[in-house]
């Protein structure tokens, strides 16, 4: 598995030398990426979230592996898996999914 720069990654908006806007993705003082263009902030936020998304995917993988050991029927995992993904992505919403609350 390849290694990545540890989180947290943050987006910093600034003006570049030619006068346009630039979004820098930083991990501490290290620059992970720089983006120039119209959607630089939305794209930069997505890139900056990569370590958190990676951690969530590893946690989901671990939980599915454990579920597979206790119940070999994948059809029984769907409801549990969707519920856990919602809990991991939206921990502030314990009652339901992110759309309905």
N, C-alpha and C positions, 0 to 999 in steps of 0.2 A: 504494500500500500504506500502511495506517495505521501509525503508529509507536507503540511501547509503551515503558513504563518499562523501562530496561535491567535485566538480571539482575545479581546474584542477588536473588531474592525469598525472604524468610524469614517463617515463621509465628511470631507471638508471642502466647502465651495470657496473658490477664489478666482481672481482675474488673472489670466495668463498674459504673457508678454505682448501678444498681438491685440490685446484688449477684449478678447472674448472670455466667456466663463469656462472654468475648468472645475471638475469634481475630482478630488483626490481621495482614494481609499487608503486609510492609514491604520497601521497596527502599531500603536505607540508612536515612535519617531520614524518607523519604516514605512515607506510608500509601497503599498501592495499593487495599486493600479492608478492610472490617471485617465480621465475621460473628457473628451471635448465634444460638444454638440448640443442639439436641442433638448434631448431627453437625458442629459447627463446625470441629473439628480435621481430620477427614478431608476435608471440603470445602475447607478452607483450604489443606491440603497439595496438593490437586489444582490449585487456582488458582495457588499459589506455583510449581508446576512448569510453568506455561504458557510462560515464555520458553525453558526447556530443550526442551519438546516442539516449540515453533516452530522452534528451531534444528535439531532432528532431522529434522523434516519438510522443511526447506529442503535439508538434506544428502541425504536420500533422493530428493527431486525432482532435484537436481543429478546424482546418480549414475544415476537412471533416464534422464535426458535424454542423458547420455553413452552409456549402453547402447543407447538407441534409435538413436544415430548410427552405432554400430558393428555392430549387429545389428537389422534392421528387424522381426524376428519376435518379437512380445511373448511368445509361449509360451516362448521361451528365457530370459526374464527372471525368471520366477517363483522358481525355486530360488535364484538369485543374490540377488534382492530380499529374500526371506525370511531368507536367511543374513545379509545386511548389516543388516537391521532388528534381528535378534537381536544382532549384534555391537555395534550402536549402543546398544541398550537395556540390554544386559547385558555390558559389556566385560570384566567379571571372569570370565566364563564363556566361554572360548575353544573348548571342546570340543564343545558342543552347545547345545540350547535351554535356556531357564530352568527347564523342568520336569524334564527328564531328565538334564541336565548332561552 
